[in-house]
Amino acid sequence: MADLKDFAEQLVNLTVKEVNELADILKEEYGIEPAAAAVAVAGGAAAGGEEAEEQTEFDVILKAPGGSKLAVVKLVKELTGLGLKDAKALVDGAPAPVKEGVAKDEAEALKSQLEEAGAEVELK
């Protein structure tokens, strides 16, 4: 069990470059599409509006951190690969984009995760 916690800690602390390298390894060596896996883990997010179906790229905008600011900062850090200071600055600067130009499924998964942490989120 401790090994899994250590592994989870290592994953959470990966830099953006390391995450990209990991995604390449998973895809090339194991045939796993990391974006598809992330959506599957999120359990499928709630459907967006009708106009969202016409769009192919979305911006995930953090409108407000809500009551659980610390949980939202930790989640933003995890989702974006930012350092703790940068993630906190992003949350403090709300409304602010968390991710821009992402696919519908990924945007909805991000929105769902952020809302579960207590944040107010908008897709554009």
N, C-alpha and C positions, 0 to 999 in steps of 0.2 A: 504494500500500500504506500509506503514511504517513497518507493521508487516511482510510482505513478505521480505522486505529488511533486517530486523533483522534476520529472519530465514535464508536467504541466507548467511548472515555474519557468523552465527553460523555454517552452513554447511562448509563454506570455511575454518574455523578455527579449524575444528576437527582434532584430532591427528590420527595417523594410527590405534592405538588401538580402538579409538572411532568409526572410519569408519568401522573397522571389526565387532565391536559389532552392529552397525547400519545395516550392511549387513546381519548379522545373524537374527536380529529382522525382517527385511523386508522379508527375506526368510521363516523363521519359522512361523511367525504370519500372514503374508499377502500373502505368496506364490509368492513374487516378487523376481526375480533373478536380483540382482544389476548389474552384468556385462552386462546382456542383456539390461537392462534399460539404461545403460550408452551408449551402442552402438546405441540404438534407439534414444536417445537424440542427439547424434552426427550426426544423419541423414545419417548414412552409409557413410563410407569413400571411397575414390577412390580405385579401385582394384590394387593389387600389380602385380608384374611380374609373368610369368609362373612358374618360379622356386619357388616362394613363396607358390604356391598351394601345393607343396610337403612337405613343412615344417609344423610342428604343433606348434612350439614355436618360437617366434621372440624377438629380442632385439631392442628397440627403442633408437637410438643413436642421440643425439643432436650434429650436426656437427658445427653449428655456430648460435649465437643468432639473427643475422640479424640486421636490423635497429631499431627494437622496443625491445630493450633489457629488459626494465622494464616490458613490457607486457609479454614477454617470461618468465621472472623470476616469475611473479605472476601466470602464467599458470602452470609452473613446480611445484610451491608450491602447487597449487590446485590439480594437477593430482597425485602428489606423496605423499602428506601428510607431506612433509618436512616443517621445519620452514623456515622463510624468509631468514635467514643467510645461511642455508644449500642449499636452492634452488638457491640463488645467487652464492654460491660457485660452484654448479654444472654447472650453465650457464657460469660462468667465466672460468671454466675448460674445456669448449668444445674443441674438441669432447669428449663427455662423455655419458654413458648410462643413459637414463631417467628411463626406466623400462626394466627388463630382463625376458626372459622366459614367455612372455604373448601370448595369443591366437591371431590368425591372425586378427580377427575382432577388438579386443581391440587395437592391435598394429596399425592397419590402422586408427582407430578412433583417437588415440593419435597423430599419424603423421599428420593427417588432422588438428586437433586442433592447434598443434604447428606451422604448416605451415601457418595457418590463422593468427596467432599472429606474423608472420614474420620470424620464425626460419627456418634454413635449417636442415632437418631431414632425417635420413636413417634407413631403416629396415634391420636387418641382421638375 
